[in-house]
Amino acid sequence: MTAENTTSMTILDHLSELRKRLTIALVALVITTLISFSMAQRFIDILAQPIGGIEELVAVEVTESISVFMRVSLLAGAILAMPVIVYELLMFILPGLTPSEKKWIYLAVPVASLLFFGGVVFSYFVMLPTAIPFLIGFLGVTALPRVSSYINFITNLMFWIGLAFETPLLAFILAKLNVITARTLLKQWRVAIVVIAVIAAAATPTVDPVNMGLLMAPLFTLYLLSVLLAALATR
């Protein structure tokens, strides 16, 4: 599908093209999820390290361990299939873009992956080592976390913080589309601090200011980076 014939395509042609792209992405997800079955146990062991290992967790229901295994396999499969999924979506929208816009889209894919990975690494190596001991030792009560609730908690936290790290890229794209400007972002820094505090309070597993500060500091740094990228996008 070229830029010349996109204007002559009917709605049915576009739907057919979208269905083909989504089918390829779905097949890639199924394949990577099946591959992840062989690595799921290793992934679970890694996720359990912040709490002291898998032996510190308990399973209450008979199918609990299996559901955790499937959840981790699907999550790992989605991460592995992400390049294919993003590529197929880009192939659907690229014909309608200008050569200059295509160049920035191609650049955005690896940058988005690196930012998301950076957020996941930050949550695992910085936030969790301080948050987990606080939660487990709160009030001095002995805690025996369920494996399902713990894995859900860990994966949700890592996922949302990974998405939060995509803020600079989102600002760059919106600036390219003339939706926002660097000047506007810079003037609204006070509002940004309030929004970042709310996000930190919602995403942080503990309510103490230390863990909120650990998340607010990089988020505000990302906001300043967003201002810089928005300025570069409008040049």
One Martini backbone bead per residue (centre of mass of N, CA, C, O) as a GRO file, in nm:
protein
  235
    1MET     BB    1   0.090   0.040   0.028
    2THR     BB    2   0.065   0.355  -0.091
    3ALA     BB    3   0.031   0.697  -0.098
    4GLU     BB    4  -0.138   0.704  -0.368
    5ASN     BB    5  -0.367   0.468  -0.286
    6THR     BB    6  -0.507   0.571  -0.020
    7THR     BB    7  -0.729   0.757  -0.153
    8SER     BB    8  -0.868   0.500  -0.319
    9MET     BB    9  -0.952   0.369  -0.071
   10THR     BB   10  -1.168   0.201   0.101
   11ILE     BB   11  -1.305   0.110   0.389
   12LEU     BB   12  -1.275  -0.195   0.333
   13ASP     BB   13  -0.973  -0.183   0.271
   14HIS     BB   14  -0.886  -0.080   0.548
   15LEU     BB   15  -1.007  -0.314   0.713
   16SER     BB   16  -0.844  -0.535   0.574
   17GLU     BB   17  -0.567  -0.425   0.652
   18LEU     BB   18  -0.614  -0.427   0.959
   19ARG     BB   19  -0.673  -0.731   0.985
   20LYS     BB   20  -0.397  -0.826   0.886
   21ARG     BB   21  -0.223  -0.684   1.102
   22LEU     BB   22  -0.365  -0.809   1.353
   23THR     BB   23  -0.309  -1.104   1.282
   24ILE     BB   24  -0.002  -1.091   1.294
   25ALA     BB   25   0.014  -0.990   1.586
   26LEU     BB   26  -0.134  -1.233   1.713
   27VAL     BB   27   0.059  -1.454   1.618
   28ALA     BB   28   0.307  -1.339   1.762
   29LEU     BB   29   0.187  -1.362   2.047
   30VAL     BB   30   0.148  -1.667   2.051
   31ILE     BB   31   0.442  -1.749   2.000
   32THR     BB   32   0.577  -1.594   2.240
   33THR     BB   33   0.409  -1.734   2.460
   34LEU     BB   34   0.508  -2.021   2.405
   35ILE     BB   35   0.806  -1.953   2.457
   36SER     BB   36   0.760  -1.845   2.758
   37PHE     BB   37   0.706  -2.114   2.903
   38SER     BB   38   1.022  -2.187   2.932
   39MET     BB   39   1.066  -1.893   3.115
   40ALA     BB   40   0.863  -1.842   3.352
   41GLN     BB   41   1.012  -1.948   3.603
   42ARG     BB   42   1.245  -1.744   3.585
   43PHE     BB   43   1.070  -1.488   3.604
   44ILE     BB   44   0.948  -1.549   3.882
   45ASP     BB   45   1.215  -1.553   4.038
   46ILE     BB   46   1.284  -1.257   3.974
   47LEU     BB   47   1.021  -1.127   4.097
   48ALA     BB   48   1.086  -1.261   4.394
   49GLN     BB   49   1.346  -1.119   4.503
   50PRO     BB   50   1.238  -0.866   4.672
   51ILE     BB   51   1.110  -1.089   4.896
   52GLY     BB   52   1.330  -1.356   4.889
   53GLY     BB   53   1.163  -1.543   4.716
   54ILE     BB   54   0.944  -1.801   4.644
   55GLU     BB   55   0.941  -1.916   4.949
   56GLU     BB   56   0.775  -1.647   5.056
   57LEU     BB   57   0.535  -1.781   4.916
   58VAL     BB   58   0.181  -1.846   4.873
   59ALA     BB   59  -0.078  -2.094   4.811
   60VAL     BB   60  -0.429  -2.133   4.831
   61GLU     BB   61  -0.501  -2.228   4.561
   62VAL     BB   62  -0.482  -2.474   4.328
   63THR     BB   63  -0.463  -2.263   4.059
   64GLU     BB   64  -0.261  -2.030   4.127
   65SER     BB   65   0.013  -2.113   3.996
   66ILE     BB   66  -0.097  -2.138   3.707
   67SER     BB   67  -0.198  -1.845   3.672
   68VAL     BB   68   0.081  -1.718   3.710
   69PHE     BB   69   0.222  -1.860   3.479
   70MET     BB   70   0.033  -1.745   3.257
   71ARG     BB   71   0.073  -1.443   3.312
   72VAL     BB   72   0.379  -1.432   3.265
   73SER     BB   73   0.376  -1.549   2.979
   74LEU     BB   74   0.198  -1.327   2.853
   75LEU     BB   75   0.375  -1.087   2.927
   76ALA     BB   76   0.632  -1.185   2.786
   77GLY     BB   77   0.500  -1.215   2.506
   78ALA     BB   78   0.422  -0.916   2.472
   79ILE     BB   79   0.710  -0.804   2.485
   80LEU     BB   80   0.829  -0.973   2.248
   81ALA     BB   81   0.589  -0.873   2.039
   82MET     BB   82   0.604  -0.559   2.023
   83PRO     BB   83   0.762  -0.502   1.760
   84VAL     BB   84   0.547  -0.630   1.574
   85ILE     BB   85   0.303  -0.466   1.663
   86VAL     BB   86   0.420  -0.187   1.597
   87TYR     BB   87   0.486  -0.242   1.301
   88GLU     BB   88   0.196  -0.303   1.201
   89LEU     BB   89   0.075  -0.030   1.282
   90LEU     BB   90   0.268   0.141   1.110
   91MET     BB   91   0.196   0.011   0.832
   92PHE     BB   92  -0.095   0.135   0.845
   93ILE     BB   93  -0.012   0.461   0.884
   94LEU     BB   94   0.230   0.547   0.695
   95PRO     BB   95   0.097   0.609   0.409
   96GLY     BB   96  -0.032   0.892   0.544
   97LEU     BB   97   0.256   1.003   0.552
   98THR     BB   98   0.523   1.181   0.556
   99PRO     BB   99   0.856   1.153   0.531
  100SER     BB  100   0.911   1.310   0.794
  101GLU     BB  101   0.714   1.149   0.975
  102LYS     BB  102   0.841   0.870   0.929
  103LYS     BB  103   1.113   0.927   1.060
  104TRP     BB  104   0.996   0.973   1.351
  105ILE     BB  105   0.858   0.701   1.383
  106TYR     BB  106   1.109   0.522   1.358
  107LEU     BB  107   1.241   0.655   1.613
  108ALA     BB  108   1.014   0.596   1.829
  109VAL     BB  109   1.032   0.291   1.873
  110PRO     BB  110   1.307   0.257   2.027
  111VAL     BB  111   1.250   0.477   2.238
  112ALA     BB  112   1.001   0.347   2.367
  113SER     BB  113   1.144   0.089   2.458
  114LEU     BB  114   1.360   0.225   2.641
  115LEU     BB  115   1.167   0.373   2.832
  116PHE     BB  116   1.013   0.130   2.936
  117PHE     BB  117   1.261  -0.025   3.037
  118GLY     BB  118   1.350   0.196   3.236
  119GLY     BB  119   1.097   0.179   3.418
  120VAL     BB  120   1.128  -0.118   3.498
  121VAL     BB  121   1.411  -0.097   3.623
  122PHE     BB  122   1.343   0.117   3.834
  123SER     BB  123   1.122  -0.043   3.989
  124TYR     BB  124   1.305  -0.295   4.059
  125PHE     BB  125   1.585  -0.144   4.175
  126VAL     BB  126   1.443   0.101   4.352
  127MET     BB  127   1.150   0.061   4.468
  128LEU     BB  128   1.117  -0.236   4.575
  129PRO     BB  129   1.355  -0.252   4.791
  130THR     BB  130   1.185  -0.034   4.972
  131ALA     BB  131   0.880  -0.129   4.971
  132ILE     BB  132   0.866  -0.425   5.065
  133PRO     BB  133   0.977  -0.402   5.358
  134PHE     BB  134   0.760  -0.204   5.450
  135LEU     BB  135   0.511  -0.385   5.400
  136ILE     BB  136   0.600  -0.642   5.559
  137GLY     BB  137   0.686  -0.463   5.838
  138PHE     BB  138   0.420  -0.353   5.907
  139LEU     BB  139   0.353  -0.347   6.251
  140GLY     BB  140   0.502  -0.635   6.286
  141VAL     BB  141   0.360  -0.822   6.084
  142THR     BB  142   0.324  -1.124   5.963
  143ALA     BB  143   0.384  -1.206   5.619
  144LEU     BB  144   0.193  -1.407   5.358
  145PRO     BB  145   0.211  -1.390   5.047
  146ARG     BB  146   0.053  -1.426   4.765
  147VAL     BB  147   0.147  -1.506   4.454
  148SER     BB  148  -0.075  -1.358   4.295
  149SER     BB  149  -0.071  -1.077   4.436
  150TYR     BB  150   0.229  -1.021   4.398
  151ILE     BB  151   0.254  -1.043   4.088
  152ASN     BB  152   0.038  -0.833   4.026
  153PHE     BB  153   0.176  -0.600   4.172
  154ILE     BB  154   0.446  -0.600   4.020
  155THR     BB  155   0.346  -0.582   3.722
  156ASN     BB  156   0.176  -0.326   3.751
  157LEU     BB  157   0.398  -0.137   3.846
  158MET     BB  158   0.594  -0.177   3.604
  159PHE     BB  159   0.396  -0.095   3.381
  160TRP     BB  160   0.316   0.200   3.474
  161ILE     BB  161   0.602   0.310   3.492
  162GLY     BB  162   0.675   0.254   3.201
  163LEU     BB  163   0.459   0.447   3.088
  164ALA     BB  164   0.559   0.707   3.232
  165PHE     BB  165   0.836   0.703   3.060
  166GLU     BB  166   0.675   0.807   2.787
  167THR     BB  167   0.635   1.117   2.808
  168PRO     BB  168   0.849   1.245   2.614
  169LEU     BB  169   0.736   1.114   2.356
  170LEU     BB  170   0.452   1.232   2.372
  171ALA     BB  171   0.541   1.528   2.364
  172PHE     BB  172   0.677   1.515   2.089
  173ILE     BB  173   0.429   1.432   1.922
  174LEU     BB  174   0.241   1.669   2.005
  175ALA     BB  175   0.434   1.886   1.896
  176LYS     BB  176   0.432   1.787   1.601
  177LEU     BB  177   0.101   1.834   1.604
  178ASN     BB  178   0.043   2.113   1.757
  179VAL     BB  179  -0.079   2.073   2.059
  180ILE     BB  180   0.196   2.154   2.185
  181THR     BB  181   0.436   2.338   2.388
  182ALA     BB  182   0.712   2.428   2.560
  183ARG     BB  183   0.595   2.684   2.688
  184THR     BB  184   0.347   2.553   2.815
  185LEU     BB  185   0.494   2.347   2.993
  186LEU     BB  186   0.666   2.553   3.153
  187LYS     BB  187   0.421   2.715   3.278
  188GLN     BB  188   0.300   2.420   3.405
  189TRP     BB  189   0.483   2.312   3.649
  190ARG     BB  190   0.290   2.316   3.890
  191VAL     BB  191   0.084   2.121   3.774
  192ALA     BB  192   0.285   1.890   3.731
  193ILE     BB  193   0.347   1.836   4.029
  194VAL     BB  194   0.062   1.754   4.109
  195VAL     BB  195   0.030   1.522   3.906
  196ILE     BB  196   0.279   1.362   3.999
  197ALA     BB  197   0.180   1.318   4.288
  198VAL     BB  198  -0.070   1.156   4.212
  199ILE     BB  199   0.076   0.932   4.058
  200ALA     BB  200   0.260   0.845   4.292
  201ALA     BB  201   0.028   0.771   4.489
  202ALA     BB  202  -0.096   0.549   4.295
  203ALA     BB  203   0.178   0.378   4.223
  204THR     BB  204   0.264   0.363   4.503
  205PRO     BB  205   0.272   0.110   4.746
  206THR     BB  206   0.327   0.349   4.937
  207VAL     BB  207   0.268   0.638   5.169
  208ASP     BB  208   0.542   0.729   5.187
  209PRO     BB  209   0.759   0.992   5.099
  210VAL     BB  210   1.002   0.832   4.997
  211ASN     BB  211   0.866   0.670   4.763
  212MET     BB  212   0.743   0.915   4.626
  213GLY     BB  213   1.015   1.057   4.571
  214LEU     BB  214   1.139   0.830   4.392
  215LEU     BB  215   0.919   0.895   4.167
  216MET     BB  216   0.907   1.208   4.132
  217ALA     BB  217   1.192   1.273   4.035
  218PRO     BB  218   1.188   1.124   3.753
  219LEU     BB  219   0.922   1.252   3.651
  220PHE     BB  220   1.025   1.546   3.649
  221THR     BB  221   1.261   1.491   3.462
  222LEU     BB  222   1.077   1.399   3.229
  223TYR     BB  223   0.934   1.669   3.201
  224LEU     BB  224   1.184   1.832   3.120
  225LEU     BB  225   1.240   1.653   2.875
  226SER     BB  226   0.972   1.724   2.734
  227VAL     BB  227   1.038   2.020   2.687
  228LEU     BB  228   1.285   1.971   2.509
  229LEU     BB  229   1.144   1.796   2.289
  230ALA     BB  230   0.930   2.005   2.213
  231ALA     BB  231   1.136   2.212   2.109
  232LEU     BB  232   1.261   2.025   1.891
  233ALA     BB  233   0.992   1.964   1.732
  234THR     BB  234   0.947   2.287   1.646
  235ARG     BB  235   1.214   2.334   1.463
   0.00000   0.00000   0.00000
